[in-house]
Amino acid sequence: MFKKSSWYALMTILVVAATALSACNPAATSAPTQPAATQPAESKLAVGIVLPTKDEPRWIQDETRFKDALTAAGYDVQILFSQGDSAKEKANVEALISQGIQVLIITPQDGTAAAAAAEEARAAGVKVISYDRLIRDTDAVDYYVTFDSVAVGEAWGQYLIDNATGTGHNLYLYAGAASDNNAFLFFEGAWNKLQPKIADGTFVIKNSSEAVALQSKATLTRDEMAKIIGQVTTNWDFTVAKNLAEANLTAAPAADKGTVFIVAPNDGTARSIADAFAADKDVTKYYVTGQDAEKASVQYIIDGKQSMTVLKDVRTLVADAITAAVAYLKGSTPAQTNTYNNGKIDVPAKPSAIVTVTKDNVKAAIIDSGYYPASDFTGLP
Ligand code: BGC
């Protein structure tokens, strides 16, 4: 998966796709003598990208990878950030529509609130690609570019199971924002793996009465998951995560500490939660999950402060988004292997695989794959 040859193949796809994207740009075709790298400022944008926030390294990764892929090929792409605000997100989409985009690539801040912006884009004849997070409750989504998010949650569950021998292990659950459809998919995956191990006594849930009330159910409805998520949400916010973990630890007797197993929903919140558990004198050892392979968490893994992360190779997601955009610009339809129901329609998608990263494979998965340079870290194994 991380062989150099695969990376070169991916880069080739990107360059070809970016070139095609550039060729589909009306300004580029109307001014053939103009070198791509110096397109006129007034050139019409073919594709606009809207990302949720600059406050999380995850989305800076996406911005960087998009820029690497597109501007290197001389294509002028605009990337706007919504800063956690659905009103700003809608204004961003409107600004891009007025610049003449034909394809919108958007990660909704709030999956349901973004429906209005998607519908405006659809009404303007723009193809809407939901990027990483699904826009909900509207038919105005053409395609969903994503990782296999249920597999992310399953990777967390499997990691914790692999490190638990015997029974009666303390389990703490934390979730993402309820406004993000992914929070449900991640939770579903974790529940798929952990519920049988809660039912057989391997794990005992310590911080969610809602989860305890549902622990005998192998499959949860969205409403049932919402009840649990409502109780253990971090809202994808580091401070909320820290405060919730501290409140849970304050409420827990010493017997519920010792060695603990923690489902943390992403790297940013995992670091906050890990710090809170590490600071509690009654916690002797903790296992904590994460996702995104943020640099700070890769360093935490090397240092033994975070147990695992899930690498969602953003280079692949960016390549998939560009390939889909190019397909639309050429009047065709992107490849589909799956669909995701968004509450209104089944949205076509082709989810990408994820990789579990621990101290054991961090060098191979993160450094040798070319994802980040070794010089970004200290103490690599
Ligand atoms: C993404 C994660 C990210 C989280 C918080 C989710 O929708 O899939 O990669 O950590 O949002 O931004």
Residues whose N, C-alpha, C, O or C-beta is under 5 A from the ligand:
A	BS01	BGC	E56 R58 D132 R133 D180 N182 W236 N266 D292
